[in-house]
Amino acid sequence: MVEELPQSLKEKKWQINWDAVSQELKKTSRFMAPMVAVTVFQYLLQVVSVMMVGHLGELALSSVAIATSLTNVTGFSLLTGLVGGMETLCGQAYGAQQYHKLSTYTYTAIISLFLVCIPICVLWCFMDKLLILTGQDHSISVEARKYSLWVIPAIFGGAISKPLTRYLQAQSLIFPMLLSSFAVLCLHLPISWAFIFKLELGNIGAAIAFSISSWLYVLFLASYVKLSSSCEKTRAPFSMEAFLGIRQFFRLAIPSAVMVCLKWWSFEVLALVSGLLPNPKLETSVMSICITISQLHFSIPYGFGAAASTRVSNELGAGNPQKARMAVQVIMFLTVIETLVFNTSLFGSRHVLGKAFSNEKQVVDYIAAMTPFLCLSIVTDSLQIVITGIARGSGWQHIGAYINLVVFYVIAIPLAVVLGFVVHLKAKGLWIGIVVGCAIQSIVLSIVTGFTDWEKQAKKARERVHEGRS
């Protein structure tokens, strides 16, 4: 009888653990699937504009493609990175039941992002001169500047919508974001058609349509926050406290932006460098296709990362470090499974993959040769995106920022240039360099996550939530 009791207790312990895993799987699944869809719908807004403008001719297409890339790199990516600081603050405040702080943090983020938008707009006003300095065609540069000027309202819309999405995300209110983003995408199609073709505004019409759709998204989200009973606990009027929190916001926002943007910008650097290789048309096309495939897959791990950020921040704020650790383990497991399934499909279709982008046999064969390296980068990308979500939820973005700076700009890009130009591996060498960087980054971030003291993180979360209270 004495021997049976510990065994029964052991079985009960395992049963409790499996129940906890099952509950965590349900929570994360309810969050991840809609978040992936939201990311896809938002990404498609710009894709629709580029596709429609492509029917107007080569000049319109090339100018909008370049302008879209540059406005993303210099503007929208920066806002996305900066607003990551809110995931720490809002998620932990919600877990600690400091509900009024969510509104305060949201107001603070909107004010802060509006301040950041001002120098971005000044830069966009001189977009043509910037492009001409980099060797772009004069006519393309002028058209790209026109597009950028008419996208300025969209970045101010993003300065509001991005904090609102984090406000809702912290409360796991994903369904209104899903409905709003889907409705905006449906409206964006006829709006784009009307401005581009019916009113014959061309690429300017595409920019106007994108700006209108961005503000429609703001309107839908703001209406939900204002009217829904789900936000009743966290809804609060504007107060001067929002200005007092700007310093705290930037303390987390700047490392978040560095962590996100350094990786994003490294791909853009490689795309530009590929144009210096022999046969630049082929090399640039292949590099662009690989980046496009990588970006299309991005929405899936991004949804996982958002779930990780929300679950970890909520549990740390609530003082539940063991549940935070459980959330990390479950989401990392799901990430590995998703990556294996996606890469198996990608590798199996490597000989026909290029045909979706080009009819040129040389391009199709080149993409087939690049696919194994593309699969490796997707594995490391997925792990990195999810772990950075964990970092945002925990509040150790600064560590991720230092790691990214060293990995991509001290190791990956120099190695890519050496392999591409010195070893003459061309686009394959450039991609191998970035894969090596991603692998090192994922390993280091995984080690940091594995050695995280969750008890200490929970204590820091409570201190952060109560910071500034009298």
Buried (B, 14 or more C-beta within 10 A) or exposed (E): EEEEEEEEEEEEEEEEEEEBBEEBBEBBEBBBBBBBBBBBBBBBBBEBBBEBBBEBEEBBBBBBBBBBBBBBBBBBBBBBBBBBBBBBBBBBBBBBEBBBBBBBBBBBBBBBBEEBBEEBBEBBEEBBEBBBEEEBBEEBBBBBBBBBBBBBBBBBBBBBBBBBBBBBBBBBBBBBBBBBBBBBBEBBBEBBBBBBBEEEBBBBBBBBBBBBBBBBBBBBBBEBBEEEEBBEEBBBEEEEBBEEBBEBBBBBBBBBBBBBBBBBBBBBBBBBBBEEBEEEEBBBBBBBBBBEBBEEBBBBBBBBBBBBBBBBBBBBBBBBBEBBBBBBEBBBEBBBEBBEEBBEEBEEBBEEBBBEBBEEEEBBEBBBEBBBBBBBBBBBBBBBBBBBBBBBBBBBBBBBBBBBEBBBBEBBBEBBBEBBBEEEBBBBBBBBBBBBBBBBBBEBBBEBBEEBEBEEBBBBBBEBBEEEEE
